[in-house]
Amino acid sequence: MLSSDDPLPSRPDRVLIAGVTGSGKTTLARRVGDVWGLRHVEIDGLFHGPDWTPRPSFLDDVRAFATEDRWVTEWQYTSKGTDAILAPRAQLVLWIDYPYRVVRTRLVRRTVSRHVRRTELWNGNTERGLAKMFSRDPEENILLWQSRTLRKWRERMPDVETRFPHLTIVRLGHPRETERWLRAQA
C-alpha cells in the first residue's frame, strides 16, 4: 500500500475511489478524471432509478463500462456484486481514509446543501430531506449509515490486497494529503 507521497508505478487507466459515505469519493473521482482524462462514471447514477428504486440493469451497466479502457468510478455497492466486476479491471484504488470529524462534517454539509438547493442527484431524485438524518432506521438515516460503515474499508483493505494483488492502493489519510497527491499527478 502506498502513501500520498509515494510515486505511482505507472499512470493508471482504470481507477476506483474507496471511502465511507460522505468522504468525497465522487468529487475526487471527477478531479482524477479531469487530471488524467478519464471518463468518470458516477456509480450512484447507475444504481438509483426514479423514486430511489434500484435499477434492474445496474450490474449490466457496471459490466458495460468496466470493459472500457479508461474510467474512474466510486467503489460502492460491494454487497451488490461490484467487487467481482470492477476490482479485476481496475489498476489503482485511491482509498479516502479521513478522520471521523472530517467525513462527518462533509456529510452533514453535503446533505443540508443538497436539501436546501433541491439539487437533482440521479434520475430525477433529490435529497430525501433532513428529517431522514434523524430517523432511527439505519437504512434511511445517512448519519447512522456512515457511523455503521465508518471502518468498513479499514477492515476490507487487507483482504483487497490479498484478493487483487495487481491493484496499486494509495491511502489518503487527510484532505491535505489528497491535495498534495493531486498536485503531484498534474
Z-matrix of the N, CA and C atoms (Angstrom, degrees):
N
C 1 1.454
C 2 1.529 1 108.01
N 3 1.315 2 114.88 1 136.19
C 4 1.453 3 120.43 2 -178.70
C 5 1.528 4 111.13 3 -98.76
N 6 1.305 5 115.47 4 156.64
C 7 1.461 6 121.05 5 172.06
C 8 1.527 7 107.97 6 -96.62
N 9 1.306 8 116.09 7 176.53
C 10 1.460 9 120.26 8 -179.97
C 11 1.521 10 112.12 9 -66.77
N 12 1.316 11 118.06 10 -18.11
C 13 1.468 12 121.75 11 -179.05
C 14 1.527 13 113.61 12 -91.65
N 15 1.309 14 117.51 13 -11.77
C 16 1.468 15 120.79 14 -177.91
C 17 1.522 16 110.68 15 -81.13
N 18 1.322 17 117.41 16 138.69
C 19 1.468 18 119.33 17 176.66
C 20 1.533 19 110.71 18 -71.54
N 21 1.313 20 115.16 19 148.77
C 22 1.464 21 120.49 20 175.70
C 23 1.528 22 109.02 21 -76.70
N 24 1.332 23 117.42 22 147.42
C 25 1.470 24 119.36 23 178.01
C 26 1.532 25 112.24 24 -66.20
N 27 1.325 26 116.48 25 -29.68
C 28 1.469 27 121.98 26 177.30
C 29 1.526 28 107.80 27 -163.37
N 30 1.321 29 115.66 28 166.05
C 31 1.457 30 119.43 29 178.04
C 32 1.528 31 108.23 30 -79.96
N 33 1.329 32 117.78 31 122.00
C 34 1.462 33 120.78 32 -177.04
C 35 1.523 34 113.13 33 -80.31
N 36 1.315 35 114.88 34 156.97
C 37 1.461 36 122.31 35 175.56
C 38 1.524 37 112.51 36 -105.95
N 39 1.330 38 116.89 37 -17.88
C 40 1.457 39 120.82 38 -177.97
C 41 1.533 40 108.26 39 -135.98
N 42 1.353 41 114.89 40 120.74
C 43 1.457 42 120.78 41 -169.59
C 44 1.523 43 110.88 42 -129.56
N 45 1.329 44 115.23 43 136.09
C 46 1.460 45 122.73 44 173.05
C 47 1.522 46 108.85 45 -109.72
N 48 1.340 47 116.04 46 139.72
C 49 1.456 48 121.58 47 176.62
C 50 1.530 49 106.82 48 -112.60
N 51 1.323 50 116.83 49 115.53
C 52 1.462 51 122.63 50 -178.71
C 53 1.524 52 109.88 51 -106.92
N 54 1.319 53 116.31 52 147.77
C 55 1.459 54 121.33 53 176.85
C 56 1.513 55 110.77 54 164.02
N 57 1.311 56 115.60 55 164.88
C 58 1.454 57 121.86 56 -179.45
C 59 1.538 58 110.06 57 -69.58
N 60 1.306 59 116.05 58 159.22
C 61 1.462 60 122.39 59 174.75
C 62 1.525 61 110.10 60 -51.36
N 63 1.326 62 115.65 61 129.91
C 64 1.452 63 120.47 62 176.98
C 65 1.512 64 114.95 63 87.10
N 66 1.330 65 118.03 64 1.70
C 67 1.467 66 119.68 65 -176.78
C 68 1.522 67 112.71 66 -78.27
N 69 1.326 68 117.46 67 -20.19
C 70 1.457 69 120.39 68 -179.75
C 71 1.513 70 113.96 69 112.04
N 72 1.325 71 116.75 70 25.90
C 73 1.469 72 120.91 71 -178.12
C 74 1.525 73 112.15 72 -59.72
N 75 1.308 74 117.36 73 -48.06
C 76 1.466 75 120.82 74 -176.94
C 77 1.524 76 111.31 75 -66.62
N 78 1.310 77 116.81 76 -42.51
C 79 1.459 78 120.26 77 177.84
C 80 1.520 79 110.79 78 -61.11
N 81 1.325 80 116.99 79 -45.65
C 82 1.466 81 120.25 80 179.05
C 83 1.526 82 110.59 81 -65.44
N 84 1.323 83 117.49 82 -39.34
C 85 1.470 84 120.30 83 178.73
C 86 1.529 85 110.66 84 -60.21
N 87 1.321 86 116.77 85 -43.83
C 88 1.477 87 120.13 86 177.76
C 89 1.524 88 111.11 87 -61.22
N 90 1.316 89 116.04 88 -43.97
C 91 1.464 90 120.12 89 -178.12
C 92 1.518 91 111.39 90 -66.12
N 93 1.321 92 117.27 91 -42.67
C 94 1.467 93 121.02 92 177.32
C 95 1.525 94 109.74 93 -63.11
N 96 1.320 95 115.93 94 -41.81
C 97 1.468 96 119.64 95 177.27
C 98 1.520 97 111.59 96 -59.02
N 99 1.316 98 116.69 97 -42.13
C 100 1.464 99 120.88 98 178.60
C 101 1.529 100 111.47 99 -65.21
N 102 1.323 101 117.11 100 -43.85
C 103 1.472 102 121.24 101 -177.10
C 104 1.522 103 111.37 102 -65.56
N 105 1.328 104 116.74 103 -43.02
C 106 1.467 105 120.42 104 -174.43
C 107 1.530 106 114.18 105 -104.33
N 108 1.320 107 117.92 106 3.03
C 109 1.459 108 119.93 107 179.72
C 110 1.521 109 113.31 108 67.50
N 111 1.332 110 116.21 109 36.58
C 112 1.466 111 121.50 110 179.30
C 113 1.525 112 109.76 111 -99.42
N 114 1.324 113 115.73 112 145.89
C 115 1.465 114 119.98 113 175.11
C 116 1.524 115 108.85 114 -73.19
N 117 1.336 116 116.11 115 125.72
C 118 1.459 117 120.37 116 176.35
C 119 1.525 118 108.38 117 -90.40
N 120 1.302 119 116.07 118 121.28
C 121 1.462 120 122.53 119 174.94
C 122 1.521 121 106.46 120 -107.68
N 123 1.336 122 116.04 121 111.63
C 124 1.463 123 119.75 122 179.82
C 125 1.525 124 108.54 123 -80.63
N 126 1.316 125 115.09 124 108.44
C 127 1.462 126 120.70 125 -171.17
C 128 1.534 127 111.99 126 -66.71
N 129 1.338 128 117.77 127 -28.59
C 130 1.476 129 119.35 128 174.76
C 131 1.520 130 111.08 129 -60.39
N 132 1.331 131 117.07 130 -36.30
C 133 1.464 132 121.04 131 179.06
C 134 1.516 133 112.82 132 -67.02
N 135 1.326 134 116.16 133 -26.26
C 136 1.467 135 119.79 134 175.67
C 137 1.522 136 111.41 135 -80.01
N 138 1.329 137 116.47 136 -31.14
C 139 1.467 138 120.30 137 -175.25
C 140 1.527 139 113.22 138 -82.50
N 141 1.336 140 116.86 139 -46.25
C 142 1.472 141 120.70 140 -172.21
C 143 1.518 142 111.63 141 -88.20
N 144 1.328 143 115.22 142 120.06
C 145 1.454 144 120.85 143 172.20
C 146 1.517 145 109.70 144 -92.26
N 147 1.337 146 117.39 145 -173.46
C 148 1.465 147 120.73 146 177.17
C 149 1.534 148 111.25 147 -55.17
N 150 1.313 149 115.76 148 145.96
C 151 1.470 150 122.64 149 -179.38
C 152 1.525 151 112.13 150 57.90
N 153 1.325 152 116.10 151 30.94
C 154 1.467 153 123.45 152 175.40
C 155 1.535 154 113.63 153 63.01
N 156 1.319 155 117.46 154 20.54
C 157 1.465 156 119.18 155 178.53
C 158 1.528 157 109.16 156 -83.58
N 159 1.333 158 117.23 157 140.71
C 160 1.467 159 119.63 158 177.03
C 161 1.532 160 110.11 159 -62.63
N 162 1.316 161 116.07 160 136.95
C 163 1.457 162 120.70 161 179.14
C 164 1.524 163 109.68 162 -79.70
N 165 1.333 164 118.55 163 129.48
C 166 1.470 165 121.07 164 -179.88
C 167 1.531 166 112.97 165 -60.61
N 168 1.329 167 117.17 166 -26.30
C 169 1.465 168 120.38 167 -177.19
C 170 1.531 169 112.98 168 -89.26
N 171 1.328 170 117.44 169 9.30
C 172 1.459 171 121.29 170 -173.72
C 173 1.532 172 112.80 171 -51.33
N 174 1.307 173 118.45 172 -58.79
C 175 1.471 174 120.20 173 -176.47
C 176 1.520 175 112.17 174 -65.08
N 177 1.328 176 117.53 175 -34.56
C 178 1.469 177 119.49 176 175.39
C 179 1.530 178 110.70 177 -64.02
N 180 1.336 179 116.63 178 -39.55
C 181 1.468 180 120.44 179 177.97
C 182 1.528 181 111.03 180 -66.23
N 183 1.329 182 116.71 181 -39.46
C 184 1.470 183 120.41 182 177.24
C 185 1.528 184 109.69 183 -64.11
N 186 1.323 185 116.60 184 -44.88
C 187 1.475 186 119.90 185 177.75
C 188 1.523 187 111.50 186 -58.46
N 189 1.330 188 116.29 187 -41.13
C 190 1.466 189 120.68 188 -177.43
C 191 1.526 190 111.55 189 -63.51
N 192 1.334 191 118.11 190 -49.34
C 193 1.469 192 117.03 191 -178.16
C 194 1.522 193 111.44 192 -73.87
N 195 1.341 194 117.66 193 -27.71
C 196 1.473 195 119.65 194 -179.75
C 197 1.530 196 112.02 195 -65.01
N 198 1.327 197 117.09 196 -24.13
C 199 1.473 198 119.26 197 178.66
C 200 1.526 199 112.26 198 -77.39
N 201 1.332 200 116.75 199 -13.43
C 202 1.457 201 120.32 200 179.40
C 203 1.534 202 109.94 201 -68.59
N 204 1.313 203 116.06 202 160.38
C 205 1.462 204 121.28 203 -176.24
C 206 1.520 205 114.05 204 -78.15
N 207 1.354 206 118.22 205 -31.12
C 208 1.461 207 119.85 206 -171.63
C 209 1.529 208 110.84 207 -138.86
N 210 1.335 209 115.87 208 118.42
C 211 1.454 210 120.11 209 179.72
C 212 1.528 211 111.15 210 -161.41
N 213 1.328 212 114.48 211 163.77
C 214 1.457 213 123.29 212 170.07
C 215 1.517 214 106.77 213 -138.96
N 216 1.330 215 116.47 214 139.15
C 217 1.459 216 120.82 215 179.49
C 218 1.520 217 109.97 216 -152.82
N 219 1.322 218 115.03 217 166.43
C 220 1.451 219 121.94 218 176.54
C 221 1.530 220 108.35 219 -80.72
N 222 1.323 221 116.43 220 138.43
C 223 1.472 222 120.45 221 179.17
C 224 1.520 223 107.41 222 -90.53
N 225 1.314 224 115.28 223 93.35
C 226 1.457 225 123.14 224 -177.54
C 227 1.525 226 109.10 225 -136.09
N 228 1.319 227 114.37 226 175.98
C 229 1.467 228 122.06 227 177.43
C 230 1.525 229 111.17 228 58.73
N 231 1.319 230 115.22 229 37.16
C 232 1.461 231 119.82 230 -179.47
C 233 1.528 232 110.99 231 -63.70
N 234 1.334 233 117.11 232 -31.79
C 235 1.466 234 119.81 233 178.57
C 236 1.527 235 111.64 234 -72.61
N 237 1.327 236 116.66 235 -14.04
C 238 1.469 237 120.98 236 179.15
C 239 1.530 238 111.75 237 -92.18
N 240 1.335 239 117.13 238 -4.84
C 241 1.464 240 119.32 239 176.08
C 242 1.515 241 115.95 240 110.25
N 243 1.334 242 118.06 241 10.72
C 244 1.462 243 118.64 242 -176.93
C 245 1.531 244 113.38 243 -72.37
N 246 1.335 245 117.66 244 -24.79
C 247 1.476 246 119.68 245 179.46
C 248 1.517 247 112.17 246 -54.74
N 249 1.313 248 115.55 247 -48.95
C 250 1.460 249 120.76 248 -175.61
C 251 1.525 250 112.56 249 -66.66
N 252 1.315 251 116.91 250 -20.67
C 253 1.458 252 121.57 251 -179.44
C 254 1.528 253 111.27 252 -93.11
N 255 1.326 254 116.48 253 -49.34
C 256 1.456 255 120.57 254 -170.70
C 257 1.525 256 114.21 255 -85.04
N 258 1.315 257 117.79 256 -44.85
C 259 1.467 258 119.90 257 -174.46
C 260 1.529 259 113.63 258 -60.10
N 261 1.336 260 119.94 259 -41.71
C 262 1.467 261 118.30 260 178.85
C 263 1.532 262 113.47 261 -64.00
N 264 1.324 263 117.78 262 -26.61
C 265 1.471 264 121.73 263 -178.55
C 266 1.521 265 112.97 264 -90.08
N 267 1.320 266 117.52 265 -28.70
C 268 1.460 267 121.00 266 -176.30
C 269 1.527 268 110.53 267 -69.55
N 270 1.323 269 114.79 268 158.56
C 271 1.462 270 121.41 269 176.31
C 272 1.522 271 111.40 270 -115.16
N 273 1.324 272 116.29 271 -28.90
C 274 1.462 273 121.30 272 -175.50
C 275 1.519 274 109.40 273 -134.55
N 276 1.336 275 115.41 274 140.03
C 277 1.462 276 122.48 275 170.07
C 278 1.521 277 107.04 276 -118.02
N 279 1.318 278 116.35 277 123.72
C 280 1.456 279 121.64 278 169.69
C 281 1.520 280 106.14 279 -99.27
N 282 1.326 281 115.27 280 113.83
C 283 1.452 282 121.24 281 -175.51
C 284 1.526 283 108.93 282 -101.90
N 285 1.330 284 115.98 283 110.13
C 286 1.460 285 122.35 284 176.84
C 287 1.528 286 107.22 285 -82.81
N 288 1.324 287 115.65 286 109.23
C 289 1.466 288 122.12 287 -176.97
C 290 1.527 289 109.44 288 -124.65
N 291 1.329 290 114.96 289 61.76
C 292 1.463 291 121.67 290 -176.07
C 293 1.530 292 111.37 291 -80.86
N 294 1.345 293 116.02 292 160.36
C 295 1.471 294 120.01 293 175.37
C 296 1.532 295 111.43 294 -61.63
N 297 1.324 296 114.55 295 154.43
C 298 1.466 297 121.75 296 -179.04
C 299 1.522 298 112.12 297 -52.55
N 300 1.316 299 117.76 298 -47.66
C 301 1.470 300 120.54 299 -176.08
C 302 1.521 301 111.32 300 -59.57
N 303 1.327 302 117.32 301 -33.71
C 304 1.466 303 120.94 302 179.88
C 305 1.522 304 110.30 303 -70.64
N 306 1.327 305 116.74 304 -49.68
C 307 1.475 306 118.73 305 -176.63
C 308 1.526 307 111.53 306 -70.64
N 309 1.322 308 118.31 307 -33.57
C 310 1.469 309 120.04 308 178.27
C 311 1.528 310 109.91 309 -67.37
N 312 1.306 311 117.33 310 -44.58
C 313 1.468 312 120.65 311 178.47
C 314 1.520 313 111.03 312 -61.10
N 315 1.335 314 116.43 313 -43.88
C 316 1.464 315 119.93 314 179.17
C 317 1.523 316 111.82 315 -62.42
N 318 1.324 317 116.65 316 -41.81
C 319 1.465 318 120.03 317 -178.40
C 320 1.527 319 111.13 318 -65.48
N 321 1.314 320 117.62 319 -45.41
C 322 1.470 321 120.47 320 -179.93
C 323 1.525 322 109.48 321 -63.48
N 324 1.325 323 117.19 322 -46.72
C 325 1.473 324 120.75 323 -179.24
C 326 1.526 325 110.42 324 -59.63
N 327 1.332 326 116.69 325 -46.50
C 328 1.465 327 120.73 326 -179.07
C 329 1.521 328 111.46 327 -62.52
N 330 1.323 329 117.06 328 -45.84
C 331 1.465 330 120.90 329 -176.90
C 332 1.530 331 111.17 330 -64.37
N 333 1.317 332 117.08 331 -45.80
C 334 1.458 333 121.15 332 179.47
C 335 1.531 334 109.97 333 -63.32
N 336 1.322 335 116.95 334 -45.86
C 337 1.463 336 120.70 335 -179.24
C 338 1.526 337 111.58 336 -60.36
N 339 1.312 338 116.78 337 -46.20
C 340 1.476 339 119.87 338 179.01
C 341 1.521 340 111.44 339 -62.54
N 342 1.332 341 116.22 340 -39.27
C 343 1.465 342 120.08 341 -179.51
C 344 1.528 343 110.66 342 -65.90
N 345 1.317 344 117.03 343 -49.36
C 346 1.461 345 121.60 344 -177.63
C 347 1.521 346 110.72 345 -62.68
N 348 1.312 347 117.19 346 -41.95
C 349 1.468 348 121.57 347 -177.45
C 350 1.525 349 113.22 348 -83.70
N 351 1.328 350 116.07 349 -7.99
C 352 1.476 351 121.26 350 -176.21
C 353 1.528 352 109.90 351 53.47
N 354 1.299 353 115.07 352 44.09
C 355 1.461 354 122.37 353 -178.07
C 356 1.522 355 110.43 354 -64.43
N 357 1.336 356 115.67 355 126.97
C 358 1.460 357 118.73 356 174.42
C 359 1.521 358 108.09 357 -75.23
N 360 1.312 359 115.87 358 129.31
C 361 1.458 360 121.22 359 -177.02
C 362 1.525 361 110.11 360 -97.39
N 363 1.303 362 118.51 361 -82.58
C 364 1.458 363 121.51 362 -176.63
C 365 1.518 364 109.04 363 -133.07
N 366 1.318 365 115.34 364 130.89
C 367 1.464 366 122.22 365 172.77
C 368 1.526 367 113.14 366 53.24
N 369 1.330 368 115.69 367 43.09
C 370 1.458 369 121.23 368 176.08
C 371 1.515 370 114.96 369 85.94
N 372 1.309 371 118.95 370 -1.74
C 373 1.464 372 121.71 371 -178.87
C 374 1.525 373 111.02 372 -81.15
N 375 1.321 374 115.18 373 146.27
C 376 1.456 375 121.34 374 172.51
C 377 1.529 376 107.66 375 -123.97
N 378 1.335 377 115.27 376 167.00
C 379 1.470 378 120.14 377 -179.60
C 380 1.516 379 108.84 378 -50.91
N 381 1.301 380 116.16 379 137.20
C 382 1.462 381 121.32 380 -174.15
C 383 1.520 382 114.00 381 -70.76
N 384 1.281 383 118.01 382 -10.17
C 385 1.461 384 119.97 383 176.32
C 386 1.508 385 112.56 384 113.74
N 387 1.296 386 113.33 385 152.84
C 388 1.457 387 119.54 386 -177.35
C 389 1.521 388 112.71 387 -67.93
N 390 1.322 389 118.01 388 -27.74
C 391 1.461 390 120.24 389 -179.96
C 392 1.526 391 111.20 390 -58.90
N 393 1.326 392 116.79 391 -33.24
C 394 1.474 393 119.88 392 -179.90
C 395 1.527 394 111.62 393 -69.11
N 396 1.337 395 117.12 394 -20.95
C 397 1.465 396 119.51 395 176.78
C 398 1.523 397 110.85 396 -65.66
N 399 1.331 398 116.78 397 -19.01
C 400 1.458 399 120.10 398 -176.40
C 401 1.529 400 112.05 399 -114.42
N 402 1.327 401 116.60 400 10.11
C 403 1.459 402 121.16 401 177.01
C 404 1.532 403 109.34 402 -66.18
N 405 1.308 404 116.50 403 150.51
C 406 1.468 405 120.86 404 176.81
C 407 1.526 406 111.65 405 -84.18
N 408 1.314 407 116.47 406 -10.07
C 409 1.462 408 121.48 407 179.96
C 410 1.532 409 108.84 408 -82.62
N 411 1.336 410 117.85 409 114.60
C 412 1.466 411 119.99 410 -177.33
C 413 1.526 412 113.47 411 -65.90
N 414 1.318 413 118.06 412 -17.29
C 415 1.464 414 120.14 413 176.54
C 416 1.523 415 111.26 414 -78.51
N 417 1.324 416 117.35 415 -22.35
C 418 1.467 417 121.95 416 179.60
C 419 1.520 418 112.38 417 -100.73
N 420 1.319 419 117.57 418 -32.73
C 421 1.449 420 122.39 419 -174.17
C 422 1.530 421 109.60 420 -86.22
N 423 1.327 422 115.87 421 110.04
C 424 1.462 423 120.34 422 -175.17
C 425 1.529 424 111.90 423 -66.99
N 426 1.337 425 117.40 424 -27.51
C 427 1.463 426 120.16 425 177.47
C 428 1.530 427 110.86 426 -70.57
N 429 1.338 428 116.38 427 -42.71
C 430 1.470 429 119.31 428 176.10
C 431 1.523 430 110.71 429 -65.45
N 432 1.328 431 116.51 430 -39.38
C 433 1.464 432 120.43 431 178.48
C 434 1.528 433 110.10 432 -60.20
N 435 1.329 434 116.09 433 -46.06
C 436 1.463 435 119.31 434 179.63
C 437 1.532 436 110.41 435 -61.18
N 438 1.321 437 117.25 436 -44.86
C 439 1.465 438 120.70 437 -179.95
C 440 1.524 439 111.18 438 -61.81
N 441 1.321 440 115.55 439 -41.89
C 442 1.463 441 120.29 440 -177.85
C 443 1.523 442 112.44 441 -67.89
N 444 1.324 443 117.14 442 -30.38
C 445 1.466 444 120.29 443 -175.78
C 446 1.531 445 112.86 444 -108.05
N 447 1.321 446 117.15 445 9.97
C 448 1.462 447 122.19 446 -174.28
C 449 1.525 448 112.97 447 -54.25
N 450 1.294 449 118.08 448 -40.20
C 451 1.470 450 121.95 449 -175.34
C 452 1.529 451 113.61 450 -99.95
N 453 1.321 452 116.34 451 7.61
C 454 1.463 453 120.65 452 -176.02
C 455 1.527 454 112.58 453 -53.75
N 456 1.322 455 117.42 454 -48.39
C 457 1.463 456 119.63 455 -175.72
C 458 1.519 457 111.89 456 -72.19
N 459 1.327 458 117.49 457 -32.18
C 460 1.479 459 119.10 458 175.35
C 461 1.513 460 110.39 459 -62.89
N 462 1.312 461 115.57 460 -38.77
C 463 1.461 462 119.66 461 178.92
C 464 1.530 463 111.48 462 -73.20
N 465 1.316 464 117.70 463 -33.35
C 466 1.471 465 122.44 464 -175.42
C 467 1.520 466 114.56 465 -82.27
N 468 1.332 467 117.82 466 -31.23
C 469 1.461 468 119.74 467 -170.44
C 470 1.528 469 114.70 468 -57.76
N 471 1.339 470 120.56 469 -39.57
C 472 1.467 471 117.70 470 176.23
C 473 1.537 472 112.28 471 -59.11
N 474 1.327 473 116.69 472 -39.10
C 475 1.462 474 120.79 473 177.55
C 476 1.525 475 111.37 474 -68.86
N 477 1.324 476 117.37 475 -39.09
C 478 1.468 477 121.32 476 177.47
C 479 1.525 478 109.66 477 -60.12
N 480 1.329 479 116.56 478 -44.81
C 481 1.469 480 120.01 479 179.10
C 482 1.525 481 111.84 480 -60.84
N 483 1.318 482 116.73 481 -37.73
C 484 1.469 483 121.27 482 -179.92
C 485 1.524 484 111.47 483 -73.63
N 486 1.329 485 116.85 484 -47.06
C 487 1.467 486 121.04 485 -176.05
C 488 1.520 487 113.90 486 -72.34
N 489 1.340 488 116.26 487 -30.59
C 490 1.467 489 120.70 488 -175.31
C 491 1.529 490 109.87 489 -128.98
N 492 1.325 491 116.97 490 68.71
C 493 1.470 492 120.00 491 -174.32
C 494 1.525 493 113.90 492 -64.73
N 495 1.316 494 117.42 493 -15.88
C 496 1.473 495 120.07 494 178.71
C 497 1.528 496 112.38 495 -74.84
N 498 1.334 497 117.25 496 -16.75
C 499 1.464 498 120.77 497 -176.88
C 500 1.530 499 111.13 498 -76.80
N 501 1.311 500 115.49 499 132.13
C 502 1.459 501 120.85 500 167.23
C 503 1.518 502 105.90 501 -88.03
N 504 1.324 503 117.23 502 128.38
C 505 1.462 504 122.07 503 -178.87
C 506 1.517 505 108.35 504 -116.04
N 507 1.327 506 115.55 505 128.21
C 508 1.456 507 121.93 506 175.98
C 509 1.525 508 107.20 507 -115.37
N 510 1.334 509 115.66 508 119.68
C 511 1.467 510 120.65 509 177.94
C 512 1.527 511 108.49 510 -91.07
N 513 1.330 512 115.38 511 125.07
C 514 1.463 513 122.92 512 178.56
C 515 1.521 514 107.30 513 -110.60
N 516 1.323 515 117.69 514 106.51
C 517 1.452 516 122.56 515 -170.88
C 518 1.515 517 115.92 516 -91.92
N 519 1.330 518 117.49 517 -6.89
C 520 1.465 519 120.67 518 -179.61
C 521 1.526 520 107.86 519 -161.40
N 522 1.342 521 118.20 520 150.53
C 523 1.469 522 119.58 521 178.49
C 524 1.533 523 113.63 522 -53.83
N 525 1.336 524 118.48 523 -33.89
C 526 1.476 525 120.23 524 177.49
C 527 1.532 526 110.97 525 -62.10
N 528 1.334 527 116.46 526 -38.24
C 529 1.464 528 120.23 527 177.84
C 530 1.526 529 110.40 528 -65.19
N 531 1.318 530 116.09 529 -40.63
C 532 1.465 531 120.63 530 179.39
C 533 1.525 532 110.62 531 -62.95
N 534 1.315 533 116.73 532 -44.74
C 535 1.474 534 120.03 533 178.70
C 536 1.523 535 110.88 534 -62.96
N 537 1.308 536 117.66 535 -42.06
C 538 1.474 537 121.52 536 178.17
C 539 1.525 538 110.19 537 -62.89
N 540 1.322 539 116.24 538 -42.42
C 541 1.467 540 121.12 539 -179.22
C 542 1.533 541 109.90 540 -64.59
N 543 1.342 542 116.50 541 -44.84
C 544 1.468 543 120.13 542 179.05
C 545 1.533 544 111.99 543 -61.97
N 546 1.322 545 117.36 544 -41.49
C 547 1.463 546 120.43 545 177.92
C 548 1.524 547 110.76 546 -61.10
N 549 1.308 548 116.59 547 -38.87
C 550 1.464 549 120.39 548 179.67
C 551 1.527 550 112.16 549 -67.23
N 552 1.333 551 117.42 550 -25.28
C 553 1.470 552 120.84 551 -178.37
C 554 1.520 553 112.15 552 -84.54
N 555 1.326 554 117.40 553 -21.97
C 556 1.463 555 121.74 554 -174.79
C 557 1.523 556 112.12 555 -70.53
